[in-house]
Amino acid sequence: MPHIVIINSYILLLHHKPVNQTTIQVSRDTRDRLKKIGSKGQTYDEIIEKLLEIGQKVMFFNELDRISDNEEFVPLDQL
């Protein structure tokens, strides 16, 4: 969010990045795809965070599938 400073009747808009943010380069196509995924008013950071969470869930369930396909399980009632 820009800061507004008034000096001698001049309005200055000061744009600055918070210390904990960075800039990443993406293609216009990627940017447009991110816009389609997000909701109105949602930031790119929020959209990317949502995609990362979905990706982590997919990886988790893929790992469960891999384990169930390759490992031997003992039912809990047999312990």
C-alpha positions as CSV (number, residue, x, y, z in Angstrom):
1,M,0.0,0.0,0.0
2,P,1.5,3.4,-0.9
3,H,2.1,6.0,1.7
4,I,0.8,9.5,1.0
5,V,3.0,12.4,2.0
6,I,2.1,16.1,1.5
7,I,5.0,18.6,1.3
8,N,4.3,22.2,0.4
9,S,1.0,21.3,-1.3
10,Y,2.6,18.5,-3.3
11,I,1.3,15.0,-2.9
12,L,3.9,12.3,-3.0
13,L,3.0,8.7,-3.3
14,L,5.7,6.6,-1.8
15,H,5.7,2.9,-2.9
16,H,7.9,0.6,-1.0
17,K,8.1,-3.2,-0.5
18,P,7.9,-4.5,3.0
19,V,11.2,-6.0,4.2
20,N,9.8,-9.5,4.1
21,Q,8.8,-9.4,0.4
22,T,10.6,-10.0,-2.8
23,T,9.9,-9.7,-6.5
24,I,9.8,-12.7,-8.8
25,Q,9.7,-12.7,-12.6
26,V,6.9,-14.7,-14.3
27,S,5.8,-14.7,-17.9
28,R,2.6,-12.8,-18.9
29,D,1.0,-16.2,-19.6
30,T,1.7,-17.3,-16.0
31,R,0.5,-14.0,-14.6
32,D,-2.7,-14.4,-16.6
33,R,-3.2,-17.9,-15.4
34,L,-2.7,-16.9,-11.8
35,K,-5.3,-14.1,-12.3
36,K,-7.8,-16.8,-13.5
37,I,-7.2,-19.0,-10.4
38,G,-7.5,-16.2,-7.9
39,S,-10.6,-14.3,-6.7
40,K,-11.2,-10.6,-7.0
41,G,-9.1,-8.7,-4.5
42,Q,-6.8,-11.7,-3.8
43,T,-3.1,-10.9,-4.1
44,Y,-0.6,-13.0,-6.1
45,D,1.0,-14.0,-2.8
46,E,-2.3,-15.4,-1.6
47,I,-2.9,-17.2,-4.9
48,I,0.5,-18.8,-4.9
49,E,0.2,-19.7,-1.2
50,K,-3.1,-21.5,-2.0
51,L,-1.5,-23.4,-4.9
52,L,1.4,-24.4,-2.7
53,E,-1.0,-25.8,-0.1
54,I,-2.9,-27.7,-2.8
55,G,0.5,-29.0,-4.1
56,Q,1.5,-30.2,-0.6
57,K,-1.8,-32.1,-0.2
58,V,-1.4,-33.7,-3.6
59,M,2.2,-34.8,-2.7
60,F,1.0,-36.2,0.6
61,F,-1.8,-38.3,-1.0
62,N,0.6,-39.4,-3.7
63,E,3.0,-40.6,-1.0
64,L,0.1,-42.4,0.8
65,D,-0.7,-44.1,-2.5
66,R,2.9,-45.1,-3.1
67,I,3.2,-46.6,0.4
68,S,-0.1,-48.5,0.1
69,D,1.1,-49.9,-3.2
70,N,4.6,-50.9,-2.1
71,E,4.4,-51.6,1.6
72,E,2.8,-54.3,3.7
73,F,0.4,-53.1,6.4
74,V,-0.8,-54.8,9.5
75,P,-4.4,-54.0,10.5
76,L,-4.7,-52.3,13.8
77,D,-7.0,-54.9,15.2
78,Q,-4.2,-57.5,14.8
79,L,-1.7,-55.6,16.9
